Amino acid sequence: MYILIAGKSPFEGKDYDDVVMRNYYAKVKFEDCKLSEHGMNLLQGLMNRNPVKRLSALEALSHQWFI
């Protein structure tokens, strides 16, 4: 979803270990992306490390970004 919205990989780093750590901790940089506030909010909800707080598919499809 991130690649479709932002046009690039969500986890970029200086080397493989950096990318793996960013992926593990769900650390995403939005500075270089030209995303709307709703788009960033949707992606953050989908990529939340805590499965209880992460958006479900139904919640994601009901998100304001899609409306």
C-alpha positions as CSV (number, residue, x, y, z in Angstrom):
1,M,0.0,0.0,0.0
2,Y,2.8,2.4,0.9
3,I,4.5,1.9,-2.5
4,L,1.2,2.4,-4.3
5,I,0.6,5.7,-2.4
6,A,4.1,7.1,-2.0
7,G,5.8,5.6,-5.1
8,K,8.8,4.2,-3.2
9,S,9.7,1.7,-0.5
10,P,8.8,2.7,3.1
11,F,12.0,1.5,4.6
12,E,15.1,3.1,3.2
13,G,18.5,3.2,4.9
14,K,22.2,3.5,4.5
15,D,22.7,-0.3,4.5
16,Y,20.8,-3.6,4.8
17,D,21.0,-3.6,8.6
18,D,19.5,-0.1,8.8
19,V,16.6,-1.1,6.5
20,V,15.9,-4.2,8.6
21,M,15.9,-2.1,11.8
22,R,13.6,0.5,10.3
23,N,11.3,-2.3,9.2
24,Y,11.3,-3.9,12.6
25,Y,10.5,-0.7,14.5
26,A,8.2,0.6,11.7
27,K,10.2,3.8,11.4
28,V,9.1,5.5,8.2
29,K,10.2,8.8,6.9
30,F,7.5,10.9,5.2
31,E,9.7,14.0,4.5
32,D,10.4,13.2,0.9
33,C,6.9,12.1,0.1
34,K,4.2,14.4,-1.2
35,L,1.3,12.8,0.7
36,S,-1.8,14.3,2.0
37,E,-2.4,14.2,5.8
38,H,-5.1,11.6,5.2
39,G,-2.6,9.4,3.2
40,M,0.1,9.6,5.9
41,N,-2.5,8.8,8.6
42,L,-3.7,5.8,6.7
43,L,-0.2,4.5,6.2
44,Q,0.7,5.0,9.8
45,G,-2.4,3.1,10.9
46,L,-1.6,0.2,8.6
47,M,2.0,0.0,9.6
48,N,1.5,0.2,13.4
49,R,3.7,-2.4,15.1
50,N,1.0,-3.1,17.7
51,P,-1.6,-5.5,16.1
52,V,-4.3,-4.3,18.4
53,K,-3.8,-0.7,17.3
54,R,-3.2,-1.5,13.6
55,L,-6.0,-0.8,11.2
56,S,-8.0,-3.8,10.0
57,A,-8.8,-4.1,6.3
58,L,-12.3,-2.9,6.9
59,E,-11.1,0.1,8.9
60,A,-8.6,0.9,6.2
61,L,-11.2,0.8,3.5
62,S,-13.4,3.0,5.6
63,H,-10.6,5.5,6.0
64,Q,-11.2,9.1,4.9
65,W,-8.3,8.8,2.3
66,F,-10.5,6.5,0.3
67,I,-13.7,8.6,0.6
